[in-house]
Amino acid sequence: MAGRRGFISSLTIRKHLLYPPPLSLHTQKDTQTHTHIIPAMKFLATIVVAVSSLVAMASADMLQINNPTQGTVWTTDEWVFLGWSGNCKKMGNSGRNVTVDIVTGPPNALRYVATLGHINCRGNSVKQNFIVPTNIESGMYALIVRTTPQASFTNLFEIKRR
């Protein structure tokens, strides 16, 4: 008899999965459970929206560097350009003189090599020309554009010493 009862219960469960009972058949206990779930879901949705807004604000302050990119090769003592999209108007007047540093090493332990120069990312400019310093050894490097509150980084690219 126990086997038959299990079979009937599984049929009932399948029936309710395919054809859920109308809301009016829910018990008082089910209604109480749902009243606790809905505020929790609203709270979670509020948290998600707040975090998304913070990420969007932080991203808005970062520049998207489009040159140099991975595979770019610069040579010391030659003209190159830093290209970007976005701007740093939220930095105020300090956005007119943002430092661009050359760094090397793994992402979790970058080491300063030299300052490439400064950019004005507050206006409509999206490109700045520089001469690569002559004292840099051949190797793989990245740039850090010191925007605030969060710096902008390039991928690794190569610099060859002339």
N, C-alpha and C positions, 0 to 999 in steps of 0.2 A: 504494500500500500504506500510505503514511503516513496518508492520510485515513481508511482503515478502522481503523487502530490507534487513532487519536484517537477514532473513534466507539465502539470497544469500551471504551476507557478511560472515556469519559463514561457509558456504560451501567453499568460497574462502580461508578463513583462514585455514580451515582443509586441503584443497588441498595443500596449501603452506607448511604446517607442514609435510605432507606426502611426497610431491614432491617439494622441494624447487626450486625456479627458478635458472637457471644457473647464474654464476657470471656476465656474460655480460649484464644481465637485471637489475643489480643494478644501482641505480641512482647515480648521482654525490654526493649527500648528504650522501648516504650510504658509499661510498668510503672514504669520508672525515672522517666520524665517525670511520671507521675501522682503518684509519691511526693514529688516536689518541689512539685507544685501544691497538694496537700492541706494541707501545713503553711502555705503562703503564704495560702491561703484562710482557714484558721483564724486566722492572725495578723490578716488584714484584718478578719475578723468581730469579733475582740477589740477592734481599734481603733475600729470603728464603734460597738460597745456602749459603750466608754469615752467617746467623744465625745458620744453620746446622753445618757449619764448626766450629764456636765458641763453640757450644755445644759439638761437637766431641773432640775438643782440651781440654775443661774443663773435660770431662769424661775420657780422656786419662790420666790426672793427678790424678784422683781419684783411689783409690784401691777399688776393689770389695771384701768386707769382706765375707768369707764363713764359718767362725767359730769365735765366737759363733753365733748361729742363734736363731730365736725364738723357744722356747721350751728347749734350753740348760739350764742346772743347774750346776753352779760352786759352790764350797764350799771353804770358807776362809781357808788359810794356806795349800792349795793343789796346785799341779802343773796343769796348764791348758795350752792351746795353742790358739794363735790368728792365723787364717789362712786367706790368701787373694790371689787374682789373680791380675795381672797387676804389674806395678812398678812405681816408682816416679823418674826416671832418670832425668826428666826436672828440678827437685829441686836441681840438682848439688850435691855438697858434703853434704848439709844439709839433703839429702835423706838417709844418712847413720845413722842418729840419730833422728828419728821421734818419737815424744811423743805420747803415748797412754794413754788417760785419761778415768777413770770410771765416768759416770755421771748418774743422776737420774732426774725424773720429766717429765712433758709433753714436746713434741717436741718443742714447742714455748717458753719454759722456763726451759731449761736444767740447772741443778746445778752440779758443780764440786764436786766430792766425794774424789777421790784419783788418783794418777798417777800409772798406772799399770806397766809401764816401757817404753822402747824405742825399736824401730825396725829399721832394715836396709832394706828399701824397694827399694833401688837403684839398687841392683843386681838381681840375680836369685832366692833369697830366697822368699819363699811364706808361711813361718811358723815361729813363734817365741814362745818359752815356757816362762811362767811366773808363779810366785806363787801369788795367790790371797791374798791381804793384810788382816791381821787378824782383823783390826779395822773397818771392814765394817759390817753394820747391815744387817740382812736378808731382802730381797726385790727385786724389779725389777730394772734393770740397763741397760745401754747401754754403748758402747765404742765409743770414738771419736779418730780417728787416725788423727793427726794434719798435714796432707799433705797440701801443698800449690800449687796452689792458693785456693784450695777448700778442706775442711776437708772431711774425709770418716767416715761414721757412721755405727753402727750395729743396728739391731732390738733390741727390749727389750728382755732380758733374765734374769733368776733368779740367785741370789747369796744367798747361805744359810750360815749363821754364824755357825761355828763349836762350 
